C-alpha cells in the first residue's frame, strides 16, 4: 500500500505590514480610489483562492513549508502577518503550529547583527519558534546537540522526513576591517567640512554599505546535527524514507537570470552538496532567487562514482512586476517504495478571474539506475562502437560475472552491412570490405539450420532457431504470428531441456544464447504523418544469454540478431529496430580466441564444400594458381594462423578447434592422383592434427588437456603453413 502527503510551499513573500505595493498595472495618473495592491493584500487573496481549491478537491495538508524571507528588512510585523495568515487560511485543512516548517531568509535576520547572536534571530523566533513551529537548529542559540522534535517534521510511519537548515547565519553581516590603521580612521571618514550634516550622513551610509556582506553559508555544526537527526529518525519497515531538506538559499542558480554581487552563492556549497549526497536527500526546497523551477541535480563523489540524484524545487516570489507564483502545492505519492511528486504553482489572482494554476509534470524521486553491489549494469546508446568500448571497459574493470544489459537503438546499416565495431579485431584482416565478408560468412554459418558440426558443437544457433526439436522453424513461426494484429510479440527458444539437461554430469554443454523475443512496434502517432519507409512499424529484439563474453562473442551475437531481425522484418513489412542483449554472466577474455570464431575450414565443409575442392587442387598444383585459387589459399593460411593463435592460452569458454574441414580436405587430397611427396606430407600432417584435435574434443578440456594439445598443434600447423605457403605467390 502506498501513502501520500501534500504540502504547501510558501517563500519570499517580503511582507512589510501593508506599506509596499506591487505595481501590476500601468497607472500614469493618480486617481482617487484606484491604487496598487499591497503585498499583504495580494498574498491574502492568493491564500483564499488556494483554500477554495483545497476544499473543492477535499485535500488535507500534511504541513506548510516556508523557505524564508517572510518580511522586508527583518520587520517583525511581516513575520507575524505571514504566520497568522497561514494558520487562518489553512488551519481547517490540518495545518497547525506543529506542522509548519520555517527557515530564516537573508531578509529575516537583523542587518548588521553578529552571526550566531540572539539579536540576529529575535524577530524570526518570536513569530515562528516561540509559537511552536518547526525551525532549524540555530548556531549560537542551540548549543546542545541533544536531538529534538522541534527541529524536524516527520510522518508517524517514517515514510518522510523534513529537515530545515539555516543558511542565513552570515547574511546581512558587517565585515571587520583587517587593516588596523584604516579601522582607526574609518568612522571619521565621513566628516568632510565642505558637506552639511545630510551630506555627511549620506557618505557615512555609503561607507557602511562597503562593509556590508550578504553571505550564505551552512555551518558544519548544523550539518552534523542534521546528520544525527536523520540517523536516529524513525524509518519505514520497508522501502525508502523520503528525505526533504528546506533552506533559503539555492544550490545553484535556478534560471538564466544573472546576479552580480559578492557572495552570490553558498560559500561552502561543496560541503552542503556532499552532505546531500551522503545522506541521500531526495528533495531540496529553497527560495531566495524568486524563480520557480523544478529540476534534478546529480551529485557524485570526487572520483565521479556513486552519483546521487536529488530534485531541487525553487520557489517564486510575491514581489516583482507580475508577482510570480508565491505558493506551490507539493503532492508526494507512492511512498515508501515509489515516491514521486507533482508540483502545482498558483498565480496571484485578479478579481473575477479563475486562478492560474501551472502544473509541473510528475517527477520520480527514486532512481531506476540505483545500484547495489553485484547488480546489473545498463549501457544504452545509438553507436555500437561506443557501446562495445564501454561494455568491455565495464566488464574488464571488475563487473565480470555480473549481469550486463546493452541496448542499441540505431538505424539499420545501409547496403546490408551487419553491425561490427571498428575496434573489433578480425585476425589477419583489416580491410573493411573483407571484414564485412568475414562477418557475414561467420554469422550465416551460425544460423545454418543443418551443420555437420552439430554433434561436436551443440550450441549452433541455426539448428535451434530453424529446426527446433528436429522440425520446428521458429523464424517462420514468428513471421506468421507477427503478420497478424493479434499479437505484437513472439519468442524463439534455443534451450531444449530434453536434449541439454543431462543426469549425472558435471559439465553440461549447450548454447549460452537461451531466448530471443521480437516485438512489433508501431511508429509514433504523435507529430506529422509519416509516409513511406518511415511509416513502417519497427521490429525490436531482446535476447537473453546465460553467459556472454564481450570482446569476441558480443559483436558476433549482435550481428546475428540483426540478420535474423532483418529476415523477420522483411517477412512482415517492418524495419529492423532496437536490439537489447541481456547477459546474466558478463565476461571478458582478452587473449585466446573463442569458439565464436568457428574455423573457416570447418565452415566450408558445411555450406561451401566446393571451396575445399579448390583448396585441394591448389595445394596439389605445380603451376601458377588462378585468382580464385589464390584467394582460397590465402583464406586457408588465415585459418591456420587463427588456429595457431588458439595455442597461446587456454580458454575456459571453449576454443576454435578445426576437425570436420580437415577431415574433408584430407579425403580430397588422398583421392587425388598422382600422389606427390608434398601431398603425402600434407596428408600426414592433417592426419596427426585430426587425431590431436579429436583427442582434445573428447577430453574434459581443462588446462592440463590444453598443455598436451597446444605444443603438438603448434608444431603441426607451423609445418602445414610452410608447405601451403609455397603454393601461393603472396
Phi, psi and omega in degrees: 000131178263154183234153185242160174208133183241131180232151167261138176245124179235138179205154170050050177282332176052048179286150184221020180086020175088021181266306186278148183244165173248121185274082181281339184238164183263093181265096179277342177235149177269111182242134181299131178087355176244103185232157172288147180280145177282161177301317182301316182294316183293322179293320178298316180293326177294314178301320180298317179294318179298319179298320177300318181293318178298318180294318181295327181272350182069039185266136169254140182265138174277348178162176176238134179249119178246120186253033166102164183062057173292330192232178176244123179061040174054034180286130182299321183297330177294316177301309184298317182299314181295315180302312182292325180294322178296312182293317182290329183277325190236008178301323182287353178256015176101008181270131174218179180299337183285343179233030169258122178256123184228135174236148179283141173262177182293341176267357181266350180258156184287123182298132178084352179287156182285142175303145177066020181261155178294324179302321184303320187251011186302313184285320177300314182295322182299321182277325191248307185288313186290343177270354175105010179283165177277121180230163182289162167293120187256128179301136177088324179268319179259089184274341181272144176264010176295129184290138184223143179292343182284355181250013175200157175237127183219152176285155183295331181268002178079010181296324182217154180218131176247123180244114176282143179230135181267118177251011187247017183292336179247016177281151175055038182264163175256125182285148174271137177285123181278337178278108185296322181294323178289323180298328183291333184248355187304316185290352180250000183296335183279349183281079181258119186302326183291345184259146174280185184298320179294320179295317179295324178294322179294320178295318180299319179295320179294320178294320178297325179296329179294334180264007181268137178224134179251078190265138176255130182198147175242125185287154176296326180298319180293317179297324178294321178297315181294324177301314179294322179299315180294318184297330183257006183286156175288131182242158180294155181293335174215162181083199189239137175283123177285119185249125184238132175246137178240128173212171184275316188274162187273156171279322175209161182299126184282353182215189182272349182292129184268137175241115182257105178193159176295148176055043181291335182237167176302132183288331178244050184299320181298323177297314180296319179295323177296319176300315180298318180292312185291327180270004177053050177288127185273325185223135172242126181244129181212173177233232171076312186274353178061031179231132181267113176215157173227119185207149175280147173234133182251127184234121178242178181274184185297333181271001182081013182258174174050054181293137177242136180253128176234146179266125181254121178251113180257131185265143175282179187241161173285331186272171183116176184296319181250001177083348176064210180235092189282348185227138177233146173252119181253113181251109179264128181229166172079010180285145010261352190268322185233060184293143175210163183223141171245131182251124175241132180248138183252123178282163177287122187283160167246145183306130177085355180249161178285142179296130178283126179240121178253121186248128173280152175294155180296131181252132177284136180252008172239150189258126175298327185270013177302138186246148169235154177304128180081001180284167183291148173254137181244124175242135180212150180174183182250004184238112183293331178296316180294316181297319180298311180298318182289322179297315178298318181297315181299313184288318181293333182276006173127002179270002181306135181093351180255167179289140179223125179248125180238127186238116179253120178242084185226150175295149179296143183293145178289163175062019175076008179295140175274150182292131177212117181302143181299329182274359178290128184271116171259108187306122175082359183232126177241330180298132186295322180296318179290326176298317179295319179296316178301316181295314182296318178299317182293314183294320179294328175296317181297340179255012175294130179288335179235133180215136175291343183270000189299326180293318181277330180238076184295350181273006177304124190284326185299318180297324180284323181285320192248356179210049183296131183065017179086358185212333188270120174271101185288334178292315177296322179299317180296319178301314182297319181294317186278347176289337176269165179264007181287335181217152175247001184228145176207146184238156170236138182249132178252358180259128180237099184304324182293333180263320191272331184266115182247150177274152173053045176230147181263350182212098176276137180243114173203171188300138170289332177284109189257325191202145175218138178241137176246133183234127176276122183242122180288151176296153182300135180272350181270141178101193182295149181295126180275148180227162176064219182301324183295338182277350181291150174291162177256146177251110179267156186225131175233122184239139181249133179235129178291334173206147181209126175269138192259340180287312183254320190282316188302315178298324178294317178299317181297318179294321179296316179296321179295322179298311180293322179300319178296316183298319179289320180301315180299325182286339183243006179072038180240178175244144177300132182248228185284154174232128178235128174249136178243111180254115179291331181225098182275131184230162177214117178242117192269350188243282192295143173297157185240172183294345176303324182271074179300128183307136184299329180296324177286323179292327175299319182296338181275302189239005176212056183298336179297333179296325178293328174297315180298317180296315180300316179296322180293320181290335180268349187286140174261346183261190179292144181273150173287167179301318180294320178295318177302315181298316182291318179297320178299318178292325176297316177296321177297319178297320177297318179298318179296320179291325175298319181296335179290345180276355186282331183203147178285138180239112183293342181269013178103152185228152181281091181254125180276146179210293185300320179294320178296320180296317180294316179299317180297320180296322178293318180293321182294327183274359182275148178232146352277157178285140179241169179298320180293318181294322177295319181296317179295319179297320178295318178297318179298319180297317180296318182289324176299315178297317180298315181292322180294321176300320179296313183295335180270354180273171175293349179060041174270181183298325179294323176292322177297321180297331177278326185281318191297311184298317180295319179297316181299316180294315181297314184291323179296318178291321179296322179293321179297316178295322183286328183296329182294346184269357182232153180277352185266000000 
